[in-house]
């Protein structure tokens, strides 16, 4: 299934987010745009968690996700909404939740996949903001 930016935008306007949060933490790089979209709706402090596991073709680079840069924000006791574009195996989001274990509460958000809040739970689709850099 092909999803458009308008599909995502519509679902983001419609999704019920009954909990309150203190901050949004986006997993860079895939979670940056979903986190920014959440920030447009919720107007919360926005932070990045620099984790890498998958390459441009979405294949794992190694046996587990890797923290690329220490967090430069404090989440101790905070209510965190953790954003990523897609949650497939749960390895990256689980790794991120472990890094945020000092938070008071961490809930997950994904454009596609299994999360506390997900816009879609479908087979993988290319995010409409991805730029195809392959040469024909």
Buried (B, 14 or more C-beta within 10 A) or exposed (E): EEBEEEBBBEBBEEEEBEEEBBBBBBBBBBBBBBBEBBBEEBEBEBBBBBBBBBEEEEEEEEEEBEEEEEBEBEBEEBBBBBBBBBBBEEBBBBBBBEBBEEBEEBBBBBBBBBBBBBBBEEEEBEBBEEEEEEEE
